[in-house]
Amino acid sequence: MTEQALSKQKVSEAFEQKSVKRIVGISCLNFPVKNVDISAQWYVRHLGCKLVREPMRSSSGANAIIQLGDEGPNVFLHEEAERTPLHFIRQGVPASLFELKTDDIEAFYAQLREDGVQVGERYDNDPCSKYFDVVDPDGNTITIAEWIKNS
C-alpha cells in the first residue's frame, strides 16, 4: 500500500527511505523458562548476565529481565508451563540457536566446571573460534565462544 502511494505521488528518494520500515537492532529476546527465579539467578551467577529487573509475579504470570553481556540485548524470562527449547537438533545432538561471546574461554570454562554447571567438551575451531556448550536449568544448550583474532 505504501509502495503504491509513493509511486503515485513522486516523492523524493530521501523521504521514501525514511518511510520504509527496517530492523535497526534487537530490542529484546524472549526465553520461556520453567521457574523464573531459578533461571534469573542461574544466568546472573553463572553467565555473568546483568539483572535488569527482579523476578516478579502477577495474575498474568511471572517474568524477569536480564541483559546478555555489557551491551547485549535484554532477555525477557517468561515463566511458562510448556517447555519450548532454545536449541535445535543437528545430527542427533542439541545445537544452540545463538552463541554468547567471552574474551577468556579457558577461565570461563574452568569456572563453570568448578561451579558444577553442566558443560560440554571444549573445542578449537580454527580459524573461527574456541567454544563449548553449556546447559541452562531448562535443559537448553547454549554455545559460549571466544572468536579467534586474525593477525
MIDOSE-1310 file (N, C-alpha, C; in nm, 2 decimals, decimal comma, always signed):
residues 151
mteq	+0,08/-0,12/+0,00/+0,00/+0,00/+0,00/+0,09/+0,13/+0,00; +0,19/+0,13/+0,09/+0,28/+0,24/+0,09/+0,35/+0,26/-0,04; +0,40/+0,14/-0,10/+0,47/+0,15/-0,23/+0,38/+0,21/-0,34; +0,25/+0,17/-0,34/+0,16/+0,23/-0,44/+0,14/+0,38/-0,42
alsk	+0,12/+0,42/-0,30/+0,11/+0,56/-0,27/+0,23/+0,64/-0,31; +0,35/+0,59/-0,28/+0,47/+0,66/-0,31/+0,49/+0,67/-0,46; +0,46/+0,56/-0,53/+0,48/+0,57/-0,68/+0,39/+0,67/-0,74; +0,27/+0,69/-0,69/+0,17/+0,78/-0,75/+0,21/+0,93/-0,71
qkvs	+0,28/+0,95/-0,60/+0,30/+1,09/-0,56/+0,44/+1,15/-0,59; +0,52/+1,07/-0,65/+0,66/+1,12/-0,70/+0,73/+1,20/-0,59; +0,74/+1,13/-0,47/+0,81/+1,20/-0,36/+0,96/+1,17/-0,37; +1,04/+1,25/-0,30/+1,19/+1,23/-0,30/+1,23/+1,10/-0,25
eafe	+1,35/+1,05/-0,30/+1,40/+0,93/-0,25/+1,44/+0,93/-0,10; +1,48/+1,05/-0,05/+1,51/+1,06/+0,09/+1,39/+1,04/+0,17; +1,28/+1,10/+0,13/+1,15/+1,08/+0,21/+1,11/+0,93/+0,20; +1,13/+0,87/+0,09/+1,09/+0,73/+0,07/+1,17/+0,64/+0,17
qksv	+1,30/+0,67/+0,18/+1,39/+0,59/+0,26/+1,35/+0,60/+0,41; +1,31/+0,72/+0,45/+1,27/+0,75/+0,59/+1,14/+0,67/+0,62; +1,05/+0,65/+0,52/+0,92/+0,59/+0,54/+0,93/+0,44/+0,54; +1,04/+0,38/+0,49/+1,05/+0,24/+0,48/+1,08/+0,18/+0,62
kriv	+1,01/+0,09/+0,66/+1,04/+0,02/+0,79/+1,16/-0,07/+0,78; +1,24/-0,07/+0,88/+1,36/-0,16/+0,87/+1,40/-0,20/+1,02; +1,46/-0,31/+1,03/+1,52/-0,35/+1,16/+1,65/-0,28/+1,18; +1,66/-0,22/+1,30/+1,78/-0,15/+1,34/+1,85/-0,21/+1,46
gisc	+1,80/-0,32/+1,51/+1,87/-0,39/+1,62/+1,77/-0,48/+1,69; +1,82/-0,55/+1,79/+1,74/-0,64/+1,87/+1,69/-0,57/+1,99; +1,56/-0,56/+2,01/+1,50/-0,49/+2,12/+1,50/-0,58/+2,24; +1,46/-0,71/+2,23/+1,45/-0,80/+2,34/+1,44/-0,94/+2,29
lnfp	+1,50/-1,03/+2,36/+1,48/-1,17/+2,33/+1,38/-1,23/+2,44; +1,30/-1,33/+2,40/+1,21/-1,39/+2,49/+1,25/-1,53/+2,52; +1,27/-1,57/+2,64/+1,31/-1,70/+2,68/+1,20/-1,76/+2,77; +1,14/-1,87/+2,72/+1,04/-1,94/+2,81/+1,12/-2,02/+2,92
vknv	+1,09/-2,01/+3,04/+1,16/-2,08/+3,15/+1,05/-2,15/+3,24; +1,10/-2,26/+3,30/+1,01/-2,33/+3,40/+0,99/-2,25/+3,53; +1,10/-2,20/+3,58/+1,10/-2,12/+3,70/+1,18/-1,99/+3,69; +1,12/-1,88/+3,68/+1,18/-1,75/+3,66/+1,29/-1,72/+3,76
disa	+1,26/-1,75/+3,89/+1,36/-1,72/+4,00/+1,49/-1,80/+3,98; +1,47/-1,93/+3,95/+1,59/-2,02/+3,93/+1,67/-1,97/+3,81; +1,60/-1,95/+3,70/+1,67/-1,91/+3,57/+1,74/-1,78/+3,58; +1,67/-1,68/+3,64/+1,73/-1,55/+3,65/+1,86/-1,56/+3,74
qwyv	+1,85/-1,63/+3,85/+1,97/-1,65/+3,94/+2,08/-1,72/+3,86; +2,05/-1,82/+3,79/+2,15/-1,90/+3,72/+2,22/-1,82/+3,61; +2,14/-1,74/+3,53/+2,21/-1,66/+3,42/+2,30/-1,55/+3,48; +2,25/-1,50/+3,59/+2,34/-1,39/+3,66/+2,46/-1,46/+3,72
rhlg	+2,44/-1,56/+3,80/+2,55/-1,62/+3,87/+2,65/-1,69/+3,78; +2,61/-1,77/+3,69/+2,70/-1,85/+3,61/+2,74/-1,78/+3,48; +2,66/-1,71/+3,41/+2,70/-1,65/+3,29/+2,73/-1,50/+3,30; +2,72/-1,44/+3,42/+2,75/-1,30/+3,44/+2,66/-1,21/+3,38
cklv	+2,53/-1,25/+3,35/+2,44/-1,16/+3,30/+2,40/-1,05/+3,40; +2,35/-0,94/+3,36/+2,31/-0,83/+3,45/+2,16/-0,85/+3,47; +2,12/-0,84/+3,60/+1,97/-0,85/+3,63/+1,92/-0,71/+3,61; +1,84/-0,69/+3,51/+1,78/-0,56/+3,48/+1,65/-0,54/+3,56
repm	+1,57/-0,64/+3,58/+1,45/-0,64/+3,66/+1,43/-0,77/+3,74; +1,42/-0,76/+3,87/+1,40/-0,87/+3,95/+1,28/-0,95/+3,91; +1,28/-1,08/+3,94/+1,16/-1,16/+3,90/+1,04/-1,11/+3,97; +0,93/-1,10/+3,90/+0,80/-1,06/+3,96/+0,69/-1,15/+3,92
rsss	+0,59/-1,16/+4,00/+0,48/-1,25/+3,98/+0,35/-1,16/+3,98; +0,26/-1,20/+3,89/+0,13/-1,13/+3,88/+0,03/-1,23/+3,84; -0,10/-1,19/+3,83/-0,20/-1,28/+3,78/-0,18/-1,33/+3,64; -0,11/-1,25/+3,56/-0,08/-1,29/+3,42/+0,04/-1,37/+3,40
gana	+0,12/-1,40/+3,51/+0,24/-1,48/+3,50/+0,36/-1,42/+3,58; +0,47/-1,49/+3,56/+0,59/-1,44/+3,62/+0,70/-1,42/+3,52; +0,78/-1,31/+3,54/+0,89/-1,28/+3,45/+1,00/-1,20/+3,52; +1,11/-1,19/+3,45/+1,22/-1,11/+3,49/+1,30/-1,07/+3,36
iiql	+1,39/-0,97/+3,38/+1,46/-0,92/+3,26/+1,61/-0,93/+3,30; +1,69/-0,99/+3,21/+1,83/-0,99/+3,23/+1,90/-0,93/+3,10; +2,02/-0,89/+3,11/+2,10/-0,84/+2,99/+2,21/-0,93/+2,96; +2,23/-0,97/+2,84/+2,34/-1,05/+2,79/+2,46/-0,96/+2,77
gdeg	+2,57/-0,98/+2,84/+2,69/-0,91/+2,82/+2,68/-0,76/+2,86; +2,78/-0,69/+2,83/+2,79/-0,54/+2,87/+2,69/-0,46/+2,79; +2,68/-0,49/+2,66/+2,59/-0,41/+2,58/+2,49/-0,50/+2,50; +2,48/-0,62/+2,54/+2,39/-0,71/+2,47/+2,24/-0,68/+2,49
pnvf	+2,16/-0,75/+2,42/+2,02/-0,73/+2,43/+1,96/-0,77/+2,56; +1,85/-0,72/+2,60/+1,78/-0,77/+2,72/+1,71/-0,90/+2,68; +1,69/-0,98/+2,78/+1,62/-1,11/+2,77/+1,51/-1,11/+2,87; +1,39/-1,13/+2,81/+1,27/-1,14/+2,89/+1,25/-1,28/+2,93
lhee	+1,27/-1,32/+3,06/+1,25/-1,46/+3,10/+1,10/-1,47/+3,14; +1,03/-1,55/+3,07/+0,88/-1,57/+3,09/+0,86/-1,71/+3,15; +0,80/-1,72/+3,27/+0,77/-1,85/+3,33/+0,65/-1,91/+3,25; +0,68/-2,03/+3,19/+0,58/-2,10/+3,11/+0,57/-2,25/+3,16
aert	+0,45/-2,30/+3,16/+0,44/-2,44/+3,19/+0,49/-2,53/+3,08; +0,47/-2,49/+2,96/+0,51/-2,57/+2,84/+0,66/-2,54/+2,81; +0,74/-2,65/+2,79/+0,88/-2,63/+2,76/+0,89/-2,60/+2,61; +0,97/-2,50/+2,58/+1,00/-2,46/+2,44/+1,15/-2,45/+2,43
plhf	+1,22/-2,55/+2,37/+1,36/-2,54/+2,37/+1,42/-2,43/+2,29; +1,53/-2,38/+2,34/+1,60/-2,27/+2,27/+1,72/-2,32/+2,19; +1,71/-2,45/+2,15/+1,81/-2,51/+2,06/+1,74/-2,60/+1,96; +1,81/-2,64/+1,86/+1,76/-2,74/+1,76/+1,85/-2,86/+1,77
irqg	+1,80/-2,97/+1,70/+1,88/-3,09/+1,70/+1,95/-3,10/+1,56; +2,08/-3,11/+1,57/+2,16/-3,13/+1,44/+2,24/-3,26/+1,46; +2,21/-3,35/+1,37/+2,27/-3,49/+1,37/+2,25/-3,56/+1,50; +2,13/-3,54/+1,56/+2,10/-3,61/+1,68/+2,15/-3,54/+1,81
vpas	+2,21/-3,43/+1,80/+2,27/-3,36/+1,91/+2,22/-3,22/+1,92; +2,18/-3,17/+2,04/+2,13/-3,03/+2,06/+2,24/-2,93/+2,01; +2,19/-2,83/+1,93/+2,28/-2,73/+1,88/+2,21/-2,59/+1,91; +2,29/-2,50/+1,96/+2,24/-2,37/+2,01/+2,19/-2,28/+1,90
lfel	+2,09/-2,20/+1,92/+2,04/-2,11/+1,83/+2,12/-1,98/+1,82; +2,20/-1,96/+1,92/+2,29/-1,84/+1,93/+2,41/-1,87/+2,01; +2,51/-1,79/+2,00/+2,64/-1,80/+2,08/+2,66/-1,68/+2,16; +2,70/-1,70/+2,28/+2,74/-1,59/+2,37/+2,89/-1,58/+2,37
ktdd	+2,94/-1,46/+2,36/+3,08/-1,43/+2,34/+3,15/-1,41/+2,48; +3,27/-1,46/+2,49/+3,36/-1,44/+2,60/+3,50/-1,40/+2,55; +3,58/-1,33/+2,64/+3,71/-1,29/+2,60/+3,82/-1,39/+2,66; +3,78/-1,48/+2,74/+3,87/-1,57/+2,80/+3,80/-1,71/+2,82
ieaf	+3,80/-1,78/+2,71/+3,73/-1,91/+2,71/+3,78/-2,01/+2,82; +3,92/-2,01/+2,83/+3,97/-2,11/+2,93/+3,93/-2,08/+3,07; +3,94/-1,96/+3,12/+3,90/-1,92/+3,25/+3,75/-1,94/+3,27; +3,67/-1,90/+3,18/+3,52/-1,92/+3,19/+3,48/-2,07/+3,20
yaql	+3,54/-2,15/+3,11/+3,52/-2,29/+3,11/+3,55/-2,35/+3,25; +3,67/-2,32/+3,29/+3,72/-2,37/+3,42/+3,63/-2,33/+3,54; +3,58/-2,20/+3,54/+3,50/-2,15/+3,64/+3,36/-2,23/+3,64; +3,30/-2,24/+3,52/+3,17/-2,31/+3,52/+3,18/-2,46/+3,56
redg	+3,29/-2,53/+3,52/+3,31/-2,66/+3,57/+3,33/-2,67/+3,72; +3,40/-2,57/+3,78/+3,42/-2,57/+3,92/+3,29/-2,54/+3,99; +3,20/-2,46/+3,93/+3,07/-2,43/+3,99/+2,97/-2,55/+3,97; +3,01/-2,65/+3,90/+2,92/-2,77/+3,88/+2,82/-2,75/+3,77
vqvg	+2,84/-2,65/+3,69/+2,75/-2,63/+3,57/+2,77/-2,73/+3,47; +2,67/-2,78/+3,41/+2,68/-2,88/+3,30/+2,74/-2,82/+3,17; +2,86/-2,85/+3,14/+2,93/-2,80/+3,02/+2,97/-2,92/+2,93; +2,98/-2,89/+2,80/+3,03/-3,00/+2,71/+3,18/-2,99/+2,69
eryd	+3,23/-3,06/+2,60/+3,37/-3,05/+2,57/+3,41/-2,92/+2,52; +3,54/-2,88/+2,54/+3,59/-2,76/+2,48/+3,65/-2,79/+2,35; +3,62/-2,70/+2,25/+3,67/-2,72/+2,11/+3,75/-2,60/+2,06; +3,84/-2,62/+1,97/+3,91/-2,52/+1,90/+3,87/-2,54/+1,75
ndpc	+3,80/-2,44/+1,70/+3,76/-2,45/+1,56/+3,83/-2,34/+1,48; +3,96/-2,37/+1,46/+4,05/-2,27/+1,38/+3,99/-2,26/+1,24; +3,98/-2,15/+1,18/+4,03/-2,02/+1,22/+3,92/-1,94/+1,29; +3,81/-2,00/+1,32/+3,69/-1,92/+1,37/+3,69/-1,89/+1,52
skyf	+3,67/-1,99/+1,60/+3,65/-1,97/+1,74/+3,69/-2,09/+1,82; +3,71/-2,06/+1,95/+3,72/-2,17/+2,06/+3,58/-2,17/+2,12; +3,53/-2,28/+2,16/+3,39/-2,28/+2,21/+3,36/-2,40/+2,29; +3,25/-2,40/+2,37/+3,19/-2,51/+2,44/+3,05/-2,48/+2,46
dvvd	+2,97/-2,59/+2,49/+2,83/-2,57/+2,52/+2,80/-2,58/+2,66; +2,70/-2,51/+2,71/+2,66/-2,51/+2,85/+2,51/-2,54/+2,85; +2,46/-2,60/+2,95/+2,32/-2,63/+2,96/+2,26/-2,56/+3,07; +2,15/-2,48/+3,04/+2,08/-2,40/+3,15/+1,99/-2,48/+3,23
pdgn	+1,92/-2,43/+3,33/+1,83/-2,51/+3,42/+1,71/-2,57/+3,34; +1,68/-2,51/+3,23/+1,57/-2,57/+3,15/+1,61/-2,67/+3,05; +1,74/-2,71/+3,05/+1,79/-2,80/+2,95/+1,83/-2,75/+2,82; +1,83/-2,62/+2,80/+1,87/-2,55/+2,68/+2,02/-2,55/+2,66
titi	+2,06/-2,59/+2,54/+2,21/-2,58/+2,50/+2,24/-2,44/+2,45; +2,34/-2,38/+2,51/+2,39/-2,25/+2,47/+2,54/-2,26/+2,44; +2,58/-2,21/+2,33/+2,73/-2,21/+2,30/+2,79/-2,08/+2,35; +2,91/-2,11/+2,42/+2,99/-2,00/+2,46/+3,12/-2,00/+2,37
aewi	+3,15/-1,88/+2,31/+3,26/-1,88/+2,22/+3,35/-1,76/+2,24; +3,48/-1,79/+2,21/+3,58/-1,68/+2,20/+3,63/-1,68/+2,06; +3,60/-1,57/+1,99/+3,64/-1,56/+1,85/+3,79/-1,54/+1,84; +3,85/-1,62/+1,75/+4,00/-1,61/+1,73/+4,03/-1,48/+1,64
kns	+4,12/-1,40/+1,70/+4,15/-1,28/+1,63/+4,25/-1,31/+1,52; +4,22/-1,26/+1,40/+4,32/-1,28/+1,29/+4,43/-1,18/+1,30; +4,55/-1,23/+1,28/+4,67/-1,15/+1,29/+4,70/-1,08/+1,16
